[in-house]
Amino acid sequence: MTNIIKFPAKKTQSVGSVQDKSTNRLNVIAKTVFDCVIRFVWVVTVLTWPIFKWVLSLDILVQMFRIIYHWNTPDVYAGWNFLMHFSVLTALTYYVSIYKPKGI
């Protein structure tokens, strides 16, 4: 049996690696700032959610009455408007109840 000895690779520092390190540091800083903003928005949304949920639910009720009123009126897109408002309520409900940012 023979012993195989690997010699360490020769390390050279090139100009490209210095630029990669600075770009990597900027990416880390941008990701940290983005994570902090997302965490702040999540906390504010969670704290105001009980009131905000009622306001959005009443808005959806008004949109539903608007659908009924404009049922056979051409060029009134009350159904799409209702669907958009309802999808915003659904997305915010998911955002508050399921999503948890890192560090919380």
Backbone bond lengths (Angstrom), bond angles and torsions (degrees), N, CA, C in turn:
res aa  C-N    CA-C-N  psi(-1)  N-CA   C-N-CA  omega(-1)  CA-C   N-CA-C  phi
1 M - - - 1.437 - - 1.517 109.04 -
2 T 1.309 112.08 146.67 1.450 116.65 179.49 1.512 109.46 -117.63
3 N 1.277 114.68 150.26 1.464 120.46 175.39 1.526 108.61 -96.07
4 I 1.321 115.02 126.77 1.460 119.51 178.11 1.519 107.65 -102.31
5 I 1.299 114.89 122.15 1.459 120.53 -179.17 1.518 107.79 -110.26
6 K 1.351 115.27 122.82 1.459 119.94 177.26 1.525 108.53 -91.82
7 F 1.285 114.84 129.12 1.443 119.58 176.57 1.527 108.76 -86.54
8 P 1.318 116.79 145.29 1.466 118.27 179.97 1.519 111.35 -64.56
9 A 1.313 114.22 146.18 1.460 119.79 179.76 1.517 109.63 -70.82
10 K 1.279 114.84 148.49 1.461 120.54 179.78 1.520 108.92 -74.20
11 K 1.317 116.61 124.65 1.452 121.60 -178.74 1.522 109.58 -94.32
12 T 1.313 114.04 124.45 1.460 119.69 175.45 1.516 107.62 -126.77
13 Q 1.299 115.27 141.48 1.455 119.62 179.36 1.514 107.87 -104.01
14 S 1.305 114.61 123.03 1.457 119.05 -179.79 1.524 109.30 -110.61
15 V 1.307 115.76 172.15 1.457 121.27 -179.28 1.529 110.42 -66.25
16 G 1.309 117.67 -34.83 1.457 121.67 -179.12 1.515 112.13 -63.42
17 S 1.320 118.54 -36.34 1.461 120.19 -178.81 1.524 111.33 -70.55
18 V 1.327 117.78 -31.27 1.465 120.34 176.61 1.521 109.76 -67.42
19 Q 1.320 117.46 -40.72 1.461 120.62 177.97 1.522 110.58 -67.79
20 D 1.323 117.34 -36.26 1.458 120.31 177.83 1.520 111.09 -63.80
21 K 1.336 117.26 -39.10 1.463 120.54 179.65 1.523 111.06 -66.13
22 S 1.331 117.60 -41.69 1.464 119.60 179.84 1.528 110.78 -69.05
23 T 1.322 117.25 -38.32 1.460 120.62 176.80 1.519 110.34 -65.98
24 N 1.327 116.63 -40.56 1.460 120.47 178.50 1.525 110.45 -63.22
25 R 1.337 117.97 -40.73 1.458 121.21 178.86 1.528 110.78 -64.59
26 L 1.329 117.17 -39.27 1.463 120.35 177.50 1.530 110.90 -65.69
27 N 1.327 116.85 -37.62 1.465 119.91 177.54 1.519 111.13 -65.06
28 V 1.333 116.95 -39.83 1.465 120.79 178.82 1.523 110.44 -65.72
29 I 1.325 117.19 -41.74 1.466 120.92 179.23 1.528 110.12 -65.34
30 A 1.330 117.18 -43.34 1.471 120.50 179.45 1.527 110.79 -63.81
31 K 1.328 116.90 -40.84 1.466 120.14 178.68 1.525 110.82 -65.60
32 T 1.320 117.92 -39.28 1.463 121.32 178.70 1.527 110.95 -64.51
33 V 1.322 117.07 -44.21 1.468 121.02 178.56 1.519 110.04 -63.98
34 F 1.329 117.39 -42.85 1.464 121.24 178.98 1.531 110.75 -62.75
35 D 1.328 117.51 -42.31 1.467 120.90 177.97 1.527 111.60 -63.42
36 C 1.325 117.30 -38.70 1.470 120.61 178.50 1.530 111.29 -66.67
37 V 1.318 116.94 -40.12 1.465 120.49 178.77 1.522 110.32 -65.43
38 I 1.337 116.77 -44.14 1.464 120.38 178.88 1.522 110.29 -62.62
39 R 1.332 117.75 -41.61 1.472 121.09 179.18 1.523 110.35 -63.69
40 F 1.340 117.81 -42.44 1.465 121.33 179.74 1.533 110.94 -63.62
41 V 1.339 116.75 -45.08 1.470 120.42 179.59 1.521 109.95 -63.22
42 W 1.338 117.40 -40.16 1.465 120.65 179.51 1.521 111.14 -63.78
43 V 1.334 117.67 -44.01 1.462 120.64 -179.32 1.528 110.84 -64.13
44 V 1.327 117.36 -43.69 1.463 120.62 178.83 1.531 110.53 -63.73
45 T 1.337 116.68 -41.27 1.467 120.17 179.12 1.521 111.09 -64.81
46 V 1.326 117.30 -42.24 1.466 120.51 -179.80 1.527 110.83 -65.99
47 L 1.316 117.29 -38.79 1.465 119.42 -179.13 1.528 112.58 -70.12
48 T 1.311 117.55 -32.19 1.464 120.64 -179.31 1.526 112.54 -96.97
49 W 1.334 117.64 2.12 1.457 121.22 -173.37 1.525 114.40 -60.32
50 P 1.336 122.07 -43.28 1.472 119.03 -178.08 1.531 113.59 -57.80
51 I 1.301 117.46 -40.30 1.470 120.94 178.99 1.528 110.09 -76.41
52 F 1.312 115.76 -42.96 1.459 121.45 -177.41 1.527 111.23 -63.57
53 K 1.330 117.13 -34.99 1.464 121.20 179.18 1.528 110.58 -64.42
54 W 1.324 116.72 -41.99 1.464 120.01 178.77 1.523 111.42 -66.16
55 V 1.308 117.18 -41.37 1.469 120.42 179.27 1.522 110.40 -62.53
56 L 1.326 117.37 -45.42 1.462 120.13 179.20 1.522 112.15 -66.71
57 S 1.324 117.07 -36.38 1.466 119.57 178.07 1.522 111.65 -65.63
58 L 1.323 117.14 -40.34 1.472 119.67 175.98 1.521 111.21 -66.81
59 D 1.328 117.37 -35.54 1.461 120.74 176.33 1.526 110.59 -63.61
60 I 1.313 117.09 -40.23 1.463 120.51 178.19 1.523 110.56 -67.21
61 L 1.318 117.90 -36.64 1.467 120.77 175.94 1.527 110.77 -61.90
62 V 1.325 117.30 -43.65 1.467 121.25 177.37 1.522 110.34 -62.73
63 Q 1.339 116.91 -41.60 1.468 120.19 178.84 1.524 111.25 -64.51
64 M 1.332 117.49 -34.64 1.457 120.60 177.84 1.536 110.48 -66.72
65 F 1.338 116.85 -42.92 1.472 119.41 176.35 1.523 110.61 -63.81
66 R 1.308 117.14 -32.77 1.460 121.52 177.90 1.530 110.77 -67.53
67 I 1.338 116.36 -37.12 1.473 119.62 175.49 1.522 110.08 -61.68
68 I 1.320 116.44 -45.71 1.464 120.52 -177.92 1.527 110.70 -64.26
69 Y 1.326 117.28 -40.46 1.461 121.25 -178.37 1.534 111.08 -67.63
70 H 1.330 117.12 -42.15 1.469 121.41 -176.22 1.529 111.84 -98.31
71 W 1.309 118.40 33.45 1.465 121.19 -172.21 1.528 112.48 -60.63
72 N 1.322 118.83 -47.13 1.464 121.23 -177.81 1.522 113.05 -109.25
73 T 1.312 117.71 22.24 1.460 120.82 179.80 1.528 108.87 -90.95
74 P 1.344 116.99 120.95 1.469 117.75 179.18 1.537 110.90 -72.02
75 D 1.293 115.34 155.57 1.476 124.40 177.68 1.525 113.50 64.04
76 V 1.314 118.33 21.14 1.465 121.95 172.07 1.524 106.44 -119.68
77 Y 1.296 115.46 116.91 1.463 120.47 -174.02 1.522 110.40 -100.40
78 A 1.314 116.24 57.48 1.460 121.10 -177.47 1.522 111.09 -69.44
79 G 1.305 117.96 -32.06 1.465 121.01 179.34 1.516 112.03 -65.78
80 W 1.328 116.47 -43.27 1.466 120.17 177.87 1.522 111.13 -67.44
81 N 1.330 115.48 -36.67 1.457 119.82 178.11 1.536 110.44 -64.36
82 F 1.335 115.70 -43.59 1.462 119.90 176.39 1.527 111.13 -61.19
83 L 1.319 116.00 -43.79 1.465 120.12 -179.45 1.528 111.34 -62.61
84 M 1.328 117.39 -38.64 1.460 120.77 178.19 1.531 110.66 -65.22
85 H 1.324 117.61 -45.56 1.460 120.96 -179.79 1.529 111.07 -64.99
86 F 1.331 116.38 -40.69 1.458 120.04 179.27 1.526 111.38 -66.65
87 S 1.331 117.39 -37.82 1.464 119.79 178.68 1.526 111.17 -68.38
88 V 1.332 118.12 -33.10 1.470 120.49 175.16 1.525 110.18 -65.03
89 L 1.324 117.86 -43.60 1.461 120.74 176.77 1.525 111.19 -62.14
90 T 1.312 117.39 -41.58 1.463 121.11 179.31 1.532 110.89 -65.32
91 A 1.321 117.52 -43.91 1.466 120.90 179.84 1.522 111.18 -64.85
92 L 1.330 117.62 -41.24 1.466 119.97 178.78 1.526 111.47 -68.03
93 T 1.334 117.20 -35.16 1.462 119.92 176.09 1.520 110.36 -63.19
94 Y 1.323 116.70 -42.77 1.467 120.51 175.66 1.523 110.70 -62.66
95 Y 1.313 116.67 -45.29 1.470 122.36 -177.19 1.522 111.03 -60.12
96 V 1.327 117.13 -39.83 1.466 120.24 -177.35 1.525 111.37 -80.18
97 S 1.327 117.51 -41.45 1.464 118.84 -171.85 1.516 114.38 -87.99
98 I 1.302 119.91 -33.45 1.461 121.96 -173.88 1.530 111.70 -102.66
99 Y 1.309 117.80 -46.80 1.469 121.97 -172.97 1.526 110.49 -73.39
100 K 1.312 116.37 131.88 1.461 122.43 173.53 1.532 107.95 -130.66
101 P 1.314 118.56 120.88 1.457 119.77 178.86 1.524 111.44 -68.74
102 K 1.320 115.42 162.92 1.460 120.47 179.16 1.506 110.49 -65.17
103 G 1.313 116.53 140.21 1.454 121.02 176.27 1.519 114.57 89.91
104 I 1.324 117.22 4.59 1.476 119.32 178.97 1.494 108.77 -115.60
